[in-house]
C-alpha cells in the first residue's frame, strides 16, 4: 500500500481541537480547511516566558541517494513519546517541490509514521514557499527596474539571483533583458532553488516580524562602481517583501497519523543551505510541550553541524539529546556495496561502512559534547546477522542503539527509542560549538573541515580568497559559515564514500549573506540549482478519476 493510501485511511482530528489540547487559543489560529492551520504570532507572546521543554535533534549518517528515513524516525519518535505518556511535539521543515518531483519524493515520513495531509504538505501546503519565491523575485524585479529608470544607485554588478521551487538545471545560468527595449540592460543572470535562497534562510532565522524586516533590508543585491554594497534597503524593497511574507511567517500546525501535533515551517536544504526549520517554530514548540523533536537535513556533517553552529546561537537552546539515524543499506553503501545490490547481505561491507556512522557519533559526542544514541530504521530485507553485527559494533563504543519499526508499526515500533531518549535527555552534556565567531573566516572553515569532515586541509580558489578579503573589509568577518557540500560524503566528492585516503576540501566560492547573517562557502561541484534525474518522480504523480492525487512517495 502506498504511503498516500495509508494516510487517507486515517481520520484526522479537527485541527481546532488539536490546537486547544496544546493550549492554543482558538482566536490565534487561522484555518486552512479542517486539518491545517497557521498559529498567530500573538500566541507566541503568551508563551515566550514559559520554561523550555527538552529538545531532541534527529540527524543521520551520510545517506544513500534515496535518504535514510530520518523524517520517518522523527515522526515515530514523537508518536512514541506520546505513547509512553509524554507531552511531545514535532517540528519539521516544509517539503520543497524540487525533490517531491525529483529523486527523493516527499518529506512527510512514510508507512504508519507520517504527517498529514501528506499530499497538501508535499505540494502547495499553506503557500509559504510560494510567498518566499515571490518576495525573492520581487526584489529581482525592483533591481532591474531601478537600473531601467536611470540607475541612481550606480549599480555596477548584480549578485542577487531569481529563484523557483523546482529542480531546473536549464536555469542555472541565463541571459536576461533580451527584449531590445530602450534602456533595458541585458546581463547574465541565474536562478537558485527557492530553498537555497537567502530569503528562505532569513525566514527561518528571524525571531520576529521586526527582525525579518531588518534582515531583508540588509540583503546585499550587488555592488556599485566603487565596490560598495547595495542593499535591499537602498532600493526601499524590504517593506513590500515583508508584506508578502507576513502571513507565511506564522508557523503551520498539522498532525501525525496518530494525532501528535506537528509544526512544519520553513524548508532550507542542508547541502546548499542551513537545513533547519524556522526558529519561530522551534521556539514555540519548546513552550508548548515537554519534549520537542526536530530534525536537521542530510547527514550530521551538514544539517546537525549547521543546527549547532548557526541555529543554536539564535535559538539560545542546545539539544538535550541527539539521535543519529542509520540504515543497514546506508552502512553497506558506504562500505562500497553497489546501490543495486544493497538488498543482499554483506557483513564485510557493513563493517566497513560503519566507520561513517562512528565518525558522526564521534562528532556529536566528542566534538560538540552532546548526548548521543543511534536509531536503526529497520527495513524488511535487513537480516538478523546484519543487525546483530551493528549492535556489537556500537556496544564496543558504549553507544545506545534502538531498532525502530515505526514505518510498519507506528508508535508501537518506536517505544524503545522513546524510552531511551527520555533517559538520555536527563544526562549532562558539555556542549561547545566547533568554532568561535571571533575566529577568522578561514579558521572557521578549516575547523569544520578538519574536526567534522576529517579533512587534511582546505584549498581556496583565487576568487574565493578575494571574496573572503572583501567580506572582511566590509566588516562581516565575524559571521558563522554555512558550508555547501555534497551530502553523500564527508569529503566534497560525492563518489568518495569511504574517505579512506587523506582528502582536501576545495572552496571554489564564498558568498556573503548579510541578511541571513552567515557566509555561504561553496565547495567541490555543489550547485544551488539541482537538476531532475533521468526518471523523475514527477512521471509517477497523477490524479485519479475521483480527483485524488496519487503517486507521491
N, C-alpha and C positions, 0 to 999 in steps of 0.2 A: 504494500500500500504506500502511495506517495505521501510525503510529509503534508502536502496541502490537503489531501483527503483525510488524514488523521486529524488535522486541525479543524476541519469543517464538521467533524462528528461531535466536537465538544461544544457544549452550550456555555458561552462565556457569561460571566457575571456582568450585570449592568455597571458601567464604569462609574456612575454616580455613587452606587452603593460601595464599590471598591474604594473610592476616594474617602467616603465617610468613615470606613473602617480604619483608614490611615490617620483620620483626624483632620482631613482637609475639608474646609468649609465649602458647601455647595456653590456659594456665590463666587468662589475663587477657582472654579473650573469652567472651561469653555468646551462644550461638547462638539465632537466631530462624529456624529452618529451615537450609537449606544455603546460602542466598545473602544473609543479613542477620545482623549480629552487633553487639553492643554491646562497646565497649572499656572494660575496668575502669579506674577511676581509679588503681589500683595501677600500671598500665602507665606512666602519666604520671610517677610518682615515679622510674621508672628512666630516663626520657629527659630530664627537665627541665634537667639541667646540660649537655646536649649543645648545641653551637653551632647557631643557627638557619640554615635554608636561605634561599634567595631567596623573596621574597613578591611575587606578581603580582596586582594588583587589576584585575578586569574590571568596567567600568561602561559607560555608554551616553549617547547624546544623548537628548533628550526623546522618548518613544515615541509610536507610534500606539496606539489602544485595544487592539490585539492584541499589543503588545510587539514587540521587535526581535530576539528570539532570543539574548539575552545569555547565557542558560544553555547554549544550543547551542554558542556560541562558546567559553565557558569549558570545556566538555567537550572540544570539538575541540582546543583549545589544550593541555589536559592530555594528551590522547591523542597530539597532535603532538609534544610534548616527549619523551614516551617513544619515539615513532617515531624520533627523531633521537638516541636513546641516553641521554637524561637520566632521572634518577630523579625522577619527578614524582608529585604527589598533588593531588587536587581537594577543596576544602571548599565546601559549598553549604548554603543554607537548606532546611528541610523545607517542602514544599508545604502550603498551607492549603486546606481543603475549600471555602472561600469562592470563590476563583477557579476551582478544579477544576470545581465545579458551576455557576459563573457565566459570565463572558465570556472570560477568558483561557485557561481549560483548565489542564492540568497544568503542572508545573515541573520536568520531568526531561529537558529537551532535546528533540531531535527527529531524525527520519531515522536516520542512522548515527552520530549524536553524542548518545547517550542514556546515562543511568544506569539501572540495572536492579536489581531487578524493578520496572518503572515503575508497574504498577498498584498494587502494595503501597505503594510510596513515596508515590504520589499520594493514597492513601486512608488506611488506618489505620497503616501502617508499623509502628513498634515501640511505638506508643501514647503518644509523648511529648506531642503536643498535647492528647490526652485527659487526661493527667496534669496538664498546666498548667491546663486548663479546670477540673478537679476541685479543684485547690488554690485557684484563684481563687474558685470558688463555695463551697468550704468556709468561706473567710473571710467571704463574704457571709452564710452561714447562721449563723456564730458571732456576727456583728454583730447580726443581728436576734434571735437567741436571747438575747444579753446584754440587749438592750432589753426583751424579753418578760419576763425574770426580774428586773426591777426597775431596770435601767439604772444600776448602781452608778457607772459612769464618767461619768454625766450627759451622754451623747452627745446633742447638740442637732441636729447636721447630719451626715448620712452622705454622703460623696463617693465611696465605693467602689461600683463597678458590677459586676454579674454579667457573664459572658461566654459565648459559644458560638462554635464554629469554623465558622460558616456565614454567608452573606450573608442577613440577615433584617431589612429596614428596619422591619418592624412592631414590633421590639423596641427601637428607638432610645429611646423614652420609654414607660414602662409604669407602672401603679399596682400596688403590691404590698400584701399584708396585708389583703385584702378579705373574708376568711372570716367576719368579725364575731365571732371567738372572743375570749374575755375576755383582756385585756392585750395583744392584738396591735394594733400601731400602724400604720395604713395610711400609706403615703407614696409619693411619686413616685420612681421608680427608672428604670433603663435598662440596656441591655446594650451592650458593645463586642464586636467580633470578637476571638477569642482571641489572634490575632497582634498585636493592638494593646493587649493588657492589660499592666499593669505586671509581672505575674508573668513573662510572656514576656521582657520586657526584662531583668529580674533574672536569669532563667535564662541568657540569652545573655551577660551582662556579668560574672557571678560567676566568680571564679578558683579556687574550691574549694567543697566542701560547707559548710565553716565560713562562708565568705564568703556563700554562698547563704542560709544560715540567718540570718546577721546582717542581710542586706539585706531578707529577708522580714519580719523583726521591725520594721524601720524604716518599713514601708509606713504611710502616713497614711490612715486609713479615714474620718476625719471630724473634727469639732471639738466641744468641749463648750460650755457656756453662756458661758464666759469667753473663748471664741475660741481656746483652746489645742488643739493637735492631739492626737488619739487614734490610737495606733498598733496594729498587729497584735500587737506585743509586750505592750501593755497588756491585750489580750484573751487572751494566752497561746496564740496561734494559730500561731506560726512553727514550733514543733516538729512538729505534725501536718502542716502544709503541706510541710515539708522531707521528712517521711516519704513523702508522696505523690510527691515529685519525685526521691527518691534514685536510683532506677534510671534514670529518664528523663535525669538529669544526665550519665550516661555517654554519650559520643559514639557515633554509629552508623556502622558500616563497611559499604559496599556497593561496587559497581564499575561501570565503564562497559562498553559492549558490547565494547570492546577490552581489558577486564580491567585498566584503570587503576584503582588504589584511590581511593575517594571517601569522605570523611567528611561525612555530612549531619546537621546538628544545630542545632536552633533555627530559628525562622522568622518574625521580625517583618517587617511591611510597612515599606517605606521612605517612603511618602507620609504615613502616620499614626504611624509608629514609627521605630526607628533602622536597620532594613533590613539587618542583617548577621547571619551565622551566629554560633554561640557562640564566645566567646573560648577556651574549653577545646578546641574542635575545631581552631581555627586554631593555637593554641599547640602542640598535639600534632603537627599536620601539619608544622609548621615544623621539628620534630625528626626526623620520620620520613623526610623526602625532601629533596632538594637544591633542588627548585622546588615551591612551593605556589601553586596557582592558587585564588583566591577571588573572589567577586563581591559587589557591593552593589546593592541593589534600585533599580529605575527609573533615571531619568537621574542624571548626576553631580551635579546641583544638590541632589539628595535623598540617595540612598544613599551616594555617594562622599564628599560633604561630611560626613555623619554618621560614616562609617567613619573619616575623617581627624580630625574634631574631637571625636569621642566615643570610638570604639573604640580608636584607636591610643594614647590616653592610658593605657588599661588593658593593652593588648596589649604595649606597650613595643617595638613594631616598626613601621617605616614601609615602605610598599610600595617595592620596588626598581624597579618598572615599573608603569605604568597603561595598560590597553588600553581605548579608548573604542569601543564597538560602534555601528555605524550601518547603516542600510539605505537603498537608493535610495528606497524607499517613504516612509520617515520624513522624508527630506530634502524630498521633494515635498509631503508632508503639511504640514510646517512652512513650506513655501513657498506655501501657500494652495490646494493642489490638493484637490478634494473626495475624501473617502475612497473613494467608489465608483469613482473614475476613476484610482486610484493605479497600476493596471497599464499605463497609457498612458505613452508617452514625453513628457516635458515638461522640456526643458533649463532654461527660464526659472524654473520652479517649483523645480527642483533647486538652481539657483544661489542663489535667494532663501532657500531652506531651509537651505543650507549655513551660513548665519550662526549657526544654532542649534548646529551641530556645532562651529564655530570658537570660539564662546563657551565651550563645555565644555572644549575643548582649552586655551584661554587660562587658564581657571580652574585646571585641573590643573597646567599647566606654569608659568604666571607667578604665580598667586596662591598656590598650595601649593608650588611649586618642585620638582615631580616629573618624572620621565622619562615621556614620553607618546608613544603611537602610536595609529593608527586601524585598526580591523578592520571591513571591509565584509562583512556577512553576505549572501552572494550568493543571489539568487533567479533562477529561470529566466527571468522576464519582464524582468529588468534588461538594458538594451541596451548595446552596446559604446560607443556615443556617451555615454550617461549615466555609465558607469564611467570613461571617458577624461576627461570633464569634471570629475568629482570628483578624479581623480588630479592634474589640472592645478591645481585649487584648493588642494589640500593641498601640492603641490610648491612653490607660491608661498610657503607658510608654513613650508617645510622640515620637514614632519612626515611620518614614515614611514607608509606605508599597506600593508595586506595584504588581498588579496581572498581571502576564506575560503569554501571549499566543503565544510565539514565535514558539513553536513546530508546531502549527496549522496554524499560520498566518505570520510567518517570522518577518520581521522588523515592520510590522504594529502592531503586538502583543507585541512590546516592546517599543513603542513610549513613553508611560507614564514613564516607567523605565528610559529611556534615558534622558528625560527632568528632572526628579527628581535627577538623578545622576549628571547632569551638575550643577544644583543648589547646590547640596551637596559638589561638588568639590571646590566651592568658599568659603565655610565656613572654619574658622580657626580650626586647630586641635592642640593638645598638646601631640604629640607622645613621649612615653618613652618606652624603652624595659623593659621586665619583670625582667631581671637581668643584672648585670654588669659583664663584662668579668673578673674583678678582684675578684669577689665572688669565694668562694671555689666550687669545683665540686658538693659537697653535697648541698650547698646552692642554686646553680643554679637549680638543680633537684627539690629541695623542694619548691623553689619559683614557678616554673611551676606547680608542683603537687598541691600546696595549692591554688595559686592565679587563675590558669587557669582551672584545673580539679575540684577544690573544695575538694581535699583530706584532710583527717585529719592529715596524716603524711606519711612518706616513710620508708619502711623496706628494708634492704640490706642483701643479702646472704653474707657469709664469703668470697666467691670467688669474689663477686663484690667489697667488701671492700678492698681486696688485690689488685684488679685491679686498683682501684682508687688511692691507695697509690703508685703503680708503675707508673701510669700516671703522678702524681705529681712529683715523684722522677726524671722522665725523662724530666721534665720541660714543660709539656703541660697542666698544670692545668688552664691556662687562656683561653682555647678554649671554644666556645659555646657548648651546649649539644643538641643532636638530639635524642629525646626520642621515642623509638619504642614501640607502644602501640596499642591495638585494636582500630579500627575506629568506633565501634558501641556504645561506651560508654565513658563517662568522666573517668570512672574507668579503671582498667586494666583487667576487667572481661567482656567479650563480652555479657554475659547474664544479667548483672546488668544494664539494660537500664535506669531505673528511678533514680538510685543513691539516694534513699530516706534515707537510713541509712548511718551513717559515714563509710567511706571506706579508705583503705590504699593502696598506690601504692607499689608494690613489685618489687624491682630491682634485677633481677637474674644474670645479667652480664653487664659489662661495657667494651666497645671496643674503643681503640684509633684509629682514622683515621687521621694520621698525614698529609697525602696528601690532604684530603678533608678539613682539619683544623677544625674538630669538633669531639666530643666524642659521640659515639652511646651508649645509655642507653636502654638495653632490659628489658622489664617489662612483668609481667604476663606470658601468654603462647604464646607470639608473636614469630613467626618464620620468617626467612629471605628467605625461600623457600616455597611458597604456594603449595597447592595441588589442584587437579581438583575436582569439585563437582560430585555427583553421575551421573548427566546428563549434561556433559559439553557442552558448546555452539559449540564445535568442531563437535559434531554429526550432527548439522544442516547446517554446512558450506559445500558448494559444488560448482561445476561448471556445467552450463547448456550445452546443445548441441552446443551452439554457442561459448563456452569457457568463458562465463561471470561468474564471481564469484557471488554466491547467499548465503543468509543465515546469513550474518554479520548484527548484530543489534547494 
